Amino acid sequence: MLTIEALLDLNHSLAGDYLKRFAYPWEALSGISDLIRRLGPTLDPNEYREISPEVWVHLTAKVAPTVYIAAPAIIGPGTEVRHCAFIRGSALVGTDCVVGNSTELKNVILFDHVETPHYNYVGDSILGFHAHLGAGAVTSNVKSDRGNVVVHDGGTAFETGLRKMGAILGDWAEVGCNSVLNPGTVVGPRSRVYPTSSVRGVIPADSIFKASGVIVPIRPSERR
C-alpha cells in the first residue's frame, strides 16, 4: 500500500509525471523545488501570473492580501489562500484547494481539492486528491533525536534517508482536528483519523484510526 500508485491518483496534480518516476512518495520530496522551477515557465501566461520571481498564481485563485508566498511556488485554479497563510516555498498547490488562515506550507505537494483550512502546518509532505486536515491538525516532520525518518509498516521498516519527512495522505484521507501526524506517517486512501490523535506508522486504506493500536476497517457501506 505504500507505493505512489496505491496511494495517489496522479491525474489530479501537475506533479503527476514527476511522481511516476518513483516507487514510494517520500522519494519525491527532495525534488519538489526543482520540479516547481521546471513547471513554472511552462504554464500558460494567459492563465497564470508570476506575481514575484518563481511564484506563479492562477488568475482564478483567491489570495488574501495578508498572505506571504516564498519562491518557488505554484497556486492552482480556483484555490483559496486565506488571511495570514504562510507559504514558505517549495509548495505545489493544486486546483480548488483551501490553504487556510494561519496555515503554513513548506516543501509540499497538495493534490487537487485538498483542504488545509484552519491553523495547519504541512511540511515535507504530500496530500492526495480530496485529502482534508481538520482545524489545528499538523504534520510533524522532524524526529526529536534529529535522526533520519523511518516509515514503519507493521514489522517492516522503510529507511527514507531523510531527516525531514512529514506525512503522506492518500486520496480522500480525513484527519481530525488537533491531530499530530508524526514523522513518517502514511494514511491510506479514504482512511480517517479521530480528532486529537497522535499518529505514527501506516494506517491501511479504508480504515479508521481511533487510538494508538486501535485501527478498525470502514464498513463497505460507508466507503466513498
KOLTOR-495222 format. One record per residue: residue number from 0; x, y, z of N, C-alpha, C in turn. Coordinates in Angstrom, 3 decimals, decimal comma. Layout:
# KOLTOR-495222
NUM; X; Y; Z; X; Y; Z; X; Y; Z
...
//
This chain:
# KOLTOR-495222
0; 0,809; -1,204; 0,000; 0,000; 0,000; 0,000; 0,843; 1,255; 0,000
1; 2,130; 1,172; 0,223; 2,953; 2,357; 0,392; 3,428; 2,959; -0,923
2; 3,155; 2,315; -2,035; 3,619; 2,850; -3,307; 2,782; 4,056; -3,724
3; 3,378; 4,891; -4,545; 2,655; 6,033; -5,094; 1,412; 5,574; -5,835
4; 1,546; 4,512; -6,603; 0,425; 4,000; -7,388; -0,761; 3,613; -6,511
5; -0,479; 3,054; -5,343; -1,551; 2,614; -4,450; -2,188; 3,756; -3,675
6; -1,442; 4,822; -3,447; -1,908; 5,903; -2,585; -2,564; 7,056; -3,319
7; -2,117; 7,338; -4,544; -2,429; 8,615; -5,169; -2,889; 8,443; -6,612
8; -3,917; 9,197; -6,998; -4,355; 9,271; -8,384; -3,579; 10,409; -9,049
9; -2,622; 10,056; -9,871; -1,707; 11,044; -10,425; -2,339; 11,944; -11,482
10; -3,590; 11,682; -11,825; -4,287; 12,564; -12,766; -4,719; 13,876; -12,121
11; -4,548; 13,977; -10,804; -5,052; 15,150; -10,084; -3,945; 16,020; -9,517
12; -2,830; 16,127; -10,241; -1,749; 17,016; -9,808; -0,840; 17,320; -10,983
13; -0,328; 18,535; -11,031; 0,698; 18,881; -12,016; 1,971; 18,067; -11,802
14; 2,097; 17,470; -10,628; 3,279; 16,660; -10,314; 3,140; 15,213; -10,779
15; 2,058; 14,884; -11,477; 1,800; 13,500; -11,835; 2,942; 12,829; -12,580
16; 3,422; 13,447; -13,644; 4,508; 12,839; -14,423; 5,782; 12,712; -13,599
17; 6,037; 13,697; -12,768; 7,221; 13,643; -11,893; 7,118; 12,475; -10,917
18; 5,976; 12,301; -10,297; 5,819; 11,251; -9,293; 5,912; 9,857; -9,897
19; 5,604; 9,718; -11,167; 5,698; 8,417; -11,825; 7,124; 7,863; -11,825
20; 8,085; 8,726; -11,602; 9,489; 8,293; -11,617; 9,866; 7,506; -10,370
21; 9,035; 7,540; -9,343; 9,404; 6,977; -8,049; 8,476; 5,840; -7,658
22; 8,989; 4,963; -6,810; 8,147; 3,892; -6,266; 7,377; 4,377; -5,044
23; 8,085; 5,070; -4,131; 7,487; 5,499; -2,869; 7,429; 7,030; -2,818
24; 6,390; 7,596; -2,242; 6,204; 9,047; -2,307; 7,292; 9,858; -1,626
25; 7,867; 9,342; -0,543; 8,899; 10,130; 0,146; 10,146; 10,318; -0,718
26; 10,316; 9,463; -1,724; 11,465; 9,612; -2,618; 11,365; 10,893; -3,447
27; 10,174; 11,449; -3,568; 9,963; 12,643; -4,385; 10,153; 13,946; -3,622
28; 10,245; 13,896; -2,307; 10,228; 15,130; -1,511; 11,409; 16,046; -1,797
29; 12,577; 15,473; -2,006; 13,772; 16,313; -2,152; 13,809; 17,065; -3,481
30; 12,950; 16,706; -4,422; 12,977; 17,358; -5,734; 11,836; 18,312; -5,997
31; 11,049; 18,643; -4,970; 9,876; 19,488; -5,207; 10,257; 20,883; -5,694
32; 11,269; 21,476; -5,110; 11,681; 22,825; -5,546; 12,074; 22,838; -7,017
33; 12,898; 21,884; -7,416; 13,332; 21,830; -8,813; 12,150; 21,576; -9,742
34; 11,210; 20,730; -9,300; 10,027; 20,462; -10,104; 9,252; 21,746; -10,373
35; 9,007; 22,546; -9,341; 8,244; 23,778; -9,499; 8,974; 24,740; -10,431
36; 10,274; 24,812; -10,294; 11,048; 25,710; -11,159; 11,025; 25,270; -12,622
37; 10,864; 23,977; -12,852; 10,732; 23,492; -14,227; 9,312; 23,733; -14,760
38; 8,315; 23,501; -13,916; 6,934; 23,637; -14,348; 6,532; 25,096; -14,583
39; 6,965; 25,975; -13,712; 6,500; 27,357; -13,744; 6,596; 28,015; -15,106
40; 7,776; 28,001; -15,747; 7,901; 28,676; -17,035; 7,064; 28,049; -18,145
41; 6,576; 26,815; -17,944; 5,766; 26,154; -18,968; 4,274; 26,458; -18,820
42; 3,881; 27,113; -17,747; 2,471; 27,403; -17,522; 1,976; 28,472; -18,499
43; 0,732; 28,357; -18,890; 0,137; 29,283; -19,847; 0,055; 30,685; -19,242
44; 0,746; 31,668; -19,833; 0,708; 33,021; -19,266; -0,662; 33,677; -19,353
45; -1,572; 33,096; -20,146; -2,937; 33,612; -20,177; -3,764; 33,106; -18,999
46; -3,188; 32,119; -18,261; -3,896; 31,551; -17,114; -3,178; 31,796; -15,787
47; -1,881; 31,902; -15,822; -1,088; 32,097; -14,605; -0,336; 33,421; -14,670
48; -0,209; 34,049; -13,509; 0,574; 35,280; -13,400; 1,738; 35,028; -12,450
49; 2,914; 35,418; -12,850; 4,087; 35,315; -11,986; 4,115; 36,569; -11,109
50; 3,577; 36,432; -9,903; 3,374; 37,623; -9,063; 4,671; 38,116; -8,440
51; 5,663; 37,241; -8,364; 7,011; 37,584; -7,945; 7,907; 36,504; -8,539
52; 9,225; 36,683; -8,549; 10,071; 35,685; -9,193; 9,813; 34,266; -8,674
53; 9,475; 33,364; -9,604; 9,245; 31,943; -9,334; 8,040; 31,672; -8,425
54; 7,090; 32,577; -8,438; 5,811; 32,353; -7,755; 4,701; 32,571; -8,780
55; 4,040; 31,467; -9,171; 3,010; 31,506; -10,196; 1,649; 31,255; -9,554
56; 0,692; 32,148; -9,826; -0,645; 32,048; -9,247; -1,671; 32,098; -10,379
57; -2,586; 31,135; -10,382; -3,618; 31,121; -11,407; -4,528; 32,329; -11,258
58; -5,020; 32,821; -12,384; -5,837; 34,022; -12,367; -7,149; 33,840; -11,607
59; -7,610; 32,596; -11,475; -8,860; 32,354; -10,747; -8,642; 32,051; -9,271
60; -7,395; 31,982; -8,841; -7,113; 31,756; -7,417; -7,421; 33,022; -6,625
61; -7,814; 32,828; -5,372; -8,086; 33,955; -4,478; -7,021; 33,969; -3,390
62; -6,207; 34,997; -3,381; -5,110; 35,104; -2,429; -5,327; 36,355; -1,577
63; -5,502; 36,160; -0,293; -5,758; 37,292; 0,607; -4,546; 38,229; 0,658
64; -4,768; 39,504; 0,922; -3,660; 40,467; 0,913; -2,633; 40,255; 2,006
65; -2,984; 39,510; 3,049; -2,047; 39,279; 4,149; -1,235; 38,001; 3,982
66; -1,357; 37,327; 2,853; -0,647; 36,064; 2,605; 0,803; 36,345; 2,237
67; 1,694; 35,454; 2,699; 3,099; 35,511; 2,278; 3,416; 34,244; 1,493
68; 3,952; 34,403; 0,289; 4,311; 33,260; -0,552; 5,758; 33,403; -0,977
69; 6,603; 32,475; -0,516; 8,014; 32,463; -0,907; 8,209; 31,542; -2,100
70; 9,214; 31,843; -2,892; 9,536; 31,038; -4,067; 10,284; 29,772; -3,666
71; 10,134; 28,740; -4,518; 9,237; 28,644; -5,662; 7,881; 28,116; -5,225
72; 6,855; 28,523; -5,930; 5,506; 28,068; -5,581; 4,590; 28,191; -6,786
73; 3,617; 27,289; -6,842; 2,544; 27,350; -7,829; 1,219; 27,204; -7,084
74; 0,303; 28,117; -7,345; -1,034; 28,084; -6,756; -2,032; 27,877; -7,891
75; -2,804; 26,796; -7,820; -3,621; 26,374; -8,935; -4,962; 27,061; -9,058
76; -5,712; 26,696; -10,115; -7,006; 27,328; -10,406; -8,020; 27,139; -9,274
77; -8,753; 28,202; -8,992; -9,836; 28,115; -8,033; -9,419; 27,940; -6,589
78; -8,139; 27,924; -6,324; -7,666; 27,732; -4,951; -7,828; 29,013; -4,149
79; -8,145; 28,853; -2,871; -8,297; 29,985; -1,962; -7,196; 29,936; -0,915
80; -6,424; 30,998; -0,851; -5,368; 31,122; 0,166; -5,804; 32,240; 1,104
81; -6,137; 31,860; 2,326; -6,800; 32,788; 3,239; -5,817; 33,621; 4,050
82; -6,368; 34,538; 4,814; -5,571; 35,539; 5,521; -4,489; 34,916; 6,402
83; -3,314; 35,509; 6,316; -2,164; 35,176; 7,157; -1,593; 33,779; 6,883
84; -1,966; 33,167; 5,778; -1,289; 31,929; 5,395; 0,182; 32,240; 5,106
85; 1,040; 31,273; 5,450; 2,488; 31,437; 5,317; 2,999; 30,289; 4,464
86; 3,273; 30,581; 3,200; 3,792; 29,572; 2,282; 5,282; 29,805; 2,141
87; 6,048; 28,908; 2,745; 7,486; 29,118; 2,892; 8,297; 28,721; 1,676
88; 7,636; 28,323; 0,606; 8,343; 27,940; -0,603; 8,278; 26,447; -0,841
89; 8,631; 26,063; -2,068; 8,574; 24,661; -2,484; 7,181; 24,096; -2,251
90; 6,173; 24,847; -2,680; 4,780; 24,439; -2,495; 4,091; 24,381; -3,843
91; 3,633; 23,194; -4,195; 2,860; 22,991; -5,414; 1,427; 22,696; -4,990
92; 0,560; 23,677; -5,154; -0,820; 23,604; -4,665; -1,746; 23,467; -5,871
93; -2,616; 22,469; -5,841; -3,425; 22,124; -6,998; -4,668; 22,963; -7,178
94; -5,634; 22,378; -7,881; -6,873; 23,047; -8,246; -7,895; 22,959; -7,108
95; -8,601; 24,070; -6,868; -9,710; 24,116; -5,901; -9,295; 23,659; -4,502
96; -8,122; 24,049; -4,096; -7,645; 23,758; -2,739; -8,014; 24,903; -1,800
97; -7,891; 24,631; -0,496; -8,032; 25,670; 0,521; -6,781; 25,652; 1,392
98; -6,108; 26,780; 1,444; -4,983; 26,983; 2,365; -5,460; 28,028; 3,355
99; -5,720; 27,600; 4,568; -6,499; 28,410; 5,487; -5,731; 29,467; 6,253
100; -6,496; 30,175; 7,071; -5,921; 31,243; 7,883; -4,839; 30,696; 8,810
101; -3,695; 31,337; 8,781; -2,549; 30,982; 9,632; -2,000; 29,590; 9,342
102; -2,349; 29,015; 8,221; -1,769; 27,735; 7,811; -0,396; 27,970; 7,207
103; 0,520; 27,039; 7,492; 1,896; 27,130; 6,980; 2,187; 25,918; 6,106
104; 2,721; 26,183; 4,912; 3,138; 25,132; 3,991; 4,621; 25,255; 3,703
105; 5,294; 24,101; 3,604; 6,723; 24,114; 3,288; 7,112; 22,782; 2,648
106; 7,615; 22,848; 1,424; 8,068; 21,667; 0,690; 6,971; 20,606; 0,625
107; 5,907; 20,967; -0,097; 4,730; 20,107; -0,144; 4,168; 20,014; -1,557
108; 3,459; 18,920; -1,795; 2,585; 18,799; -2,956; 1,175; 18,588; -2,436
109; 0,282; 19,501; -2,773; -1,134; 19,357; -2,458; -1,863; 19,041; -3,748
110; -2,443; 17,853; -3,829; -3,215; 17,478; -4,998; -4,486; 18,335; -5,081
111; -5,225; 18,184; -6,156; -6,454; 18,949; -6,336; -7,446; 18,683; -5,201
112; -8,171; 19,725; -4,826; -9,260; 19,664; -3,839; -8,772; 19,318; -2,423
113; -7,523; 19,559; -2,122; -7,025; 19,374; -0,759; -7,457; 20,564; 0,093
114; -7,811; 20,287; 1,348; -8,196; 21,356; 2,269; -7,323; 21,319; 3,513
115; -6,618; 22,417; 3,749; -5,866; 22,633; 4,997; -6,369; 23,976; 5,539
116; -7,584; 24,020; 6,074; -8,315; 25,280; 6,193; -8,100; 26,109; 7,456
117; -7,557; 25,519; 8,544; -7,500; 26,286; 9,791; -6,268; 25,907; 10,614
118; -5,314; 26,805; 10,717; -4,207; 26,654; 11,670; -3,448; 25,329; 11,501
119; -3,164; 24,970; 10,262; -2,455; 23,716; 9,992; -0,988; 23,983; 9,665
120; -0,130; 23,018; 9,986; 1,248; 23,033; 9,498; 1,440; 21,791; 8,643
121; 1,883; 22,001; 7,403; 2,133; 20,899; 6,486; 3,540; 21,085; 5,924
122; 4,452; 20,216; 6,354; 5,831; 20,327; 5,912; 6,377; 19,006; 5,414
123; 7,118; 19,046; 4,302; 7,769; 17,864; 3,740; 6,775; 16,720; 3,614
124; 5,668; 17,015; 2,967; 4,532; 16,095; 2,915; 3,871; 16,128; 1,551
125; 3,086; 15,084; 1,280; 2,257; 15,018; 0,075; 0,840; 14,663; 0,506
126; -0,122; 15,483; 0,091; -1,522; 15,262; 0,437; -2,295; 14,969; -0,837
127; -2,918; 13,788; -0,885; -3,588; 13,324; -2,083; -4,925; 13,991; -2,351
128; -5,498; 13,642; -3,481; -6,750; 14,191; -4,000; -7,846; 14,159; -2,927
129; -8,417; 15,326; -2,653; -9,516; 15,498; -1,691; -9,107; 15,161; -0,252
130; -7,824; 15,123; 0,061; -7,411; 14,950; 1,458; -7,807; 16,195; 2,259
131; -8,052; 15,987; 3,557; -8,546; 17,089; 4,394; -7,931; 17,005; 5,777
132; -7,444; 18,149; 6,251; -6,951; 18,271; 7,624; -7,942; 19,098; 8,427
133; -8,383; 18,566; 9,573; -9,225; 19,341; 10,465; -8,441; 20,478; 11,105
134; -9,158; 21,374; 11,754; -8,536; 22,543; 12,366; -7,446; 22,133; 13,345
135; -6,283; 22,755; 13,213; -5,184; 22,515; 14,144; -4,391; 21,253; 13,893
136; -4,776; 20,443; 12,913; -4,013; 19,222; 12,613; -2,697; 19,596; 11,930
137; -1,624; 18,895; 12,296; -0,303; 19,233; 11,774; 0,453; 17,974; 11,378
138; 1,413; 18,176; 10,472; 2,370; 17,130; 10,141; 3,690; 17,478; 10,825
139; 4,140; 16,627; 11,712; 5,441; 16,816; 12,361; 6,494; 16,192; 11,455
140; 7,511; 16,961; 11,092; 8,422; 16,494; 10,057; 9,855; 16,239; 10,521
141; 10,131; 16,401; 11,812; 11,483; 16,169; 12,328; 11,391; 15,355; 13,605
142; 12,174; 14,289; 13,698; 12,196; 13,476; 14,912; 12,876; 14,227; 16,050
143; 12,536; 13,904; 17,263; 13,124; 14,597; 18,412; 14,620; 14,366; 18,516
144; 15,114; 13,225; 18,017; 16,553; 12,967; 18,060; 17,284; 13,461; 16,814
145; 16,525; 14,094; 15,900; 17,065; 14,658; 14,653; 17,644; 13,586; 13,726
146; 17,297; 12,342; 13,945; 17,763; 11,269; 13,073; 16,907; 11,149; 11,825
147; 17,320; 10,276; 10,911; 16,555; 10,068; 9,690; 15,209; 9,418; 9,996
148; 14,219; 9,780; 9,209; 12,867; 9,276; 9,400; 12,755; 7,877; 8,807
149; 12,099; 6,991; 9,545; 11,833; 5,628; 9,101; 10,320; 5,435; 9,065
150; 9,819; 4,877; 7,971; 8,397; 4,568; 7,861; 8,193; 3,133; 8,336
151; 7,378; 2,971; 9,363; 7,144; 1,652; 9,950; 5,772; 1,133; 9,511
152; 5,775; 0,009; 8,827; 4,551; -0,638; 8,391; 4,508; -2,024; 9,024
153; 3,898; -2,114; 10,193; 3,928; -3,362; 10,943; 5,359; -3,691; 11,324
154; 5,814; -4,866; 10,936; 7,180; -5,260; 11,256; 8,198; -4,860; 10,218
155; 7,795; -4,118; 9,199; 8,708; -3,704; 8,132; 9,083; -2,244; 8,299
156; 10,368; -1,962; 8,216; 10,860; -0,590; 8,337; 11,419; -0,134; 6,987
157; 10,961; 1,017; 6,526; 11,441; 1,597; 5,278; 12,337; 2,787; 5,609
158; 13,608; 2,657; 5,324; 14,567; 3,738; 5,571; 14,411; 4,790; 4,478
159; 14,004; 5,993; 4,863; 13,798; 7,038; 3,861; 15,079; 7,770; 3,508
160; 16,051; 7,772; 4,411; 17,255; 8,558; 4,200; 17,044; 10,048; 4,371
161; 15,878; 10,435; 4,889; 15,526; 11,847; 5,030; 15,512; 12,255; 6,495
162; 16,105; 13,398; 6,792; 15,996; 13,927; 8,150; 14,657; 14,612; 8,358
163; 14,068; 15,095; 7,258; 12,761; 15,760; 7,346; 11,767; 15,057; 6,439
164; 10,749; 14,507; 7,059; 9,615; 13,951; 6,328; 8,388; 14,046; 7,222
165; 7,346; 14,617; 6,712; 6,105; 14,731; 7,474; 5,206; 13,534; 7,251
166; 4,148; 13,723; 6,476; 3,160; 12,662; 6,273; 2,800; 12,558; 4,802
167; 2,338; 11,375; 4,445; 1,750; 11,137; 3,138; 0,285; 10,773; 3,367
168; -0,622; 11,529; 2,768; -2,045; 11,238; 2,872; -2,545; 10,753; 1,523
169; -3,134; 9,556; 1,510; -3,728; 9,056; 0,285; -4,978; 9,836; -0,089
170; -5,480; 9,571; -1,277; -6,677; 10,253; -1,755; -7,842; 10,080; -0,779
171; -8,557; 11,178; -0,532; -9,758; 11,202; 0,299; -9,481; 10,889; 1,772
172; -8,241; 10,984; 2,212; -7,940; 10,792; 3,637; -8,492; 11,963; 4,444
173; -8,960; 11,659; 5,666; -9,538; 12,663; 6,571; -8,805; 12,614; 7,900
174; -8,312; 13,771; 8,355; -7,587; 13,850; 9,624; -8,350; 14,789; 10,546
175; -8,686; 14,304; 11,746; -9,487; 15,075; 12,680; -8,745; 16,242; 13,306
176; -9,508; 17,137; 13,902; -8,971; 18,366; 14,489; -7,909; 18,077; 15,550
177; -6,880; 18,925; 15,566; -5,832; 18,908; 16,580; -5,065; 17,578; 16,644
178; -5,029; 16,859; 15,541; -4,227; 15,640; 15,486; -2,802; 15,969; 15,049
179; -1,869; 15,121; 15,486; -0,472; 15,227; 15,080; -0,102; 13,979; 14,297
180; 0,339; 14,183; 13,074; 0,867; 13,094; 12,269; 2,375; 13,119; 12,436
181; 2,915; 12,157; 13,175; 4,341; 12,143; 13,481; 5,172; 11,836; 12,240
182; 6,479; 12,135; 12,267; 7,311; 11,944; 11,089; 7,201; 10,525; 10,528
183; 6,994; 10,460; 9,215; 6,908; 9,163; 8,558; 5,549; 8,517; 8,585
184; 4,503; 9,267; 8,928; 3,149; 8,713; 8,935; 2,613; 8,603; 7,508
185; 1,932; 7,498; 7,230; 1,248; 7,314; 5,951; -0,205; 6,941; 6,255
186; -1,130; 7,734; 5,730; -2,558; 7,470; 5,907; -3,112; 6,995; 4,571
187; -3,652; 5,797; 4,539; -4,119; 5,209; 3,302; -5,329; 5,911; 2,717
188; -5,604; 5,656; 1,439; -6,754; 6,273; 0,793; -8,059; 5,993; 1,533
189; -8,852; 7,061; 1,649; -10,208; 7,007; 2,229; -10,212; 6,700; 3,725
190; -9,055; 6,699; 4,352; -8,997; 6,418; 5,792; -9,242; 7,680; 6,601
191; -9,568; 7,482; 7,885; -9,932; 8,590; 8,760; -9,153; 8,500; 10,069
192; -8,838; 9,658; 10,591; -8,132; 9,765; 11,871; -9,020; 10,527; 12,836
193; -9,250; 9,945; 14,012; -10,070; 10,625; 15,015; -9,398; 11,929; 15,472
194; -10,194; 12,911; 15,894; -9,633; 14,158; 16,431; -8,707; 13,903; 17,621
195; -7,751; 14,795; 17,793; -6,773; 14,817; 18,889; -5,912; 13,562; 18,947
196; -5,720; 12,916; 17,820; -4,893; 11,707; 17,777; -3,415; 12,048; 17,604
197; -2,559; 11,166; 18,107; -1,123; 11,193; 17,815; -0,827; 9,941; 17,003
198; -0,498; 10,138; 15,734; -0,424; 9,031; 14,784; 1,013; 8,823; 14,346
199; 1,409; 7,555; 14,246; 2,697; 7,232; 13,637; 2,558; 5,908; 12,906
200; 3,417; 5,684; 11,939; 3,352; 4,456; 11,180; 2,348; 4,546; 10,039
201; 1,814; 3,403; 9,650; 0,960; 3,300; 8,467; -0,461; 2,933; 8,877
202; -1,422; 3,696; 8,374; -2,830; 3,374; 8,532; -3,309; 2,802; 7,201
203; -3,786; 1,590; 7,165; -4,202; 0,994; 5,888; -5,348; 1,762; 5,246
204; -5,546; 1,515; 3,977; -6,675; 2,111; 3,267; -7,992; 1,672; 3,893
205; -8,990; 2,551; 3,765; -10,349; 2,247; 4,215; -10,393; 1,825; 5,683
206; -9,673; 2,576; 6,511; -9,590; 2,270; 7,937; -9,877; 3,512; 8,764
207; -10,176; 3,298; 10,039; -10,365; 4,394; 10,995; -9,340; 4,235; 12,110
208; -8,534; 5,277; 12,315; -7,606; 5,316; 13,446; -8,343; 5,939; 14,616
209; -8,607; 5,130; 15,647; -9,316; 5,624; 16,822; -8,375; 6,001; 17,948
210; -7,299; 5,246; 18,103; -6,297; 5,487; 19,139; -5,098; 4,608; 18,797
211; -3,989; 4,838; 19,484; -2,807; 4,016; 19,244; -3,145; 2,541; 19,442
212; -2,896; 1,752; 18,419; -3,195; 0,330; 18,489; -4,634; -0,031; 18,212
213; -5,471; 0,972; 17,958; -6,892; 0,714; 17,680; -7,223; 1,266; 16,295
214; -7,133; 0,417; 15,308; -7,452; 0,759; 13,926; -8,472; -0,260; 13,428
215; -9,594; 0,235; 12,953; -10,664; -0,664; 12,519; -11,001; -0,379; 11,061
216; -11,471; -1,386; 10,328; -11,848; -1,157; 8,929; -13,155; -0,386; 8,823
217; -13,260; 0,420; 7,787; -14,521; 1,082; 7,475; -15,439; 0,063; 6,804
218; -16,674; 0,016; 7,229; -17,626; -0,905; 6,625; -17,802; -0,579; 5,146
219; -17,916; -1,592; 4,286; -18,056; -1,335; 2,846; -19,174; -0,351; 2,511
220; -20,259; -0,384; 3,269; -21,400; 0,501; 3,002; -21,069; 1,967; 3,293
221; -19,992; 2,229; 4,072; -19,616; 3,582; 4,447; -18,448; 4,109; 3,630
222; -17,910; 3,297; 2,711; -16,758; 3,742; 1,935; -17,177; 4,687; 0,819
223; -16,247; 5,572; 0,492; -16,505; 6,515; -0,602; -16,208; 5,867; -1,947
//
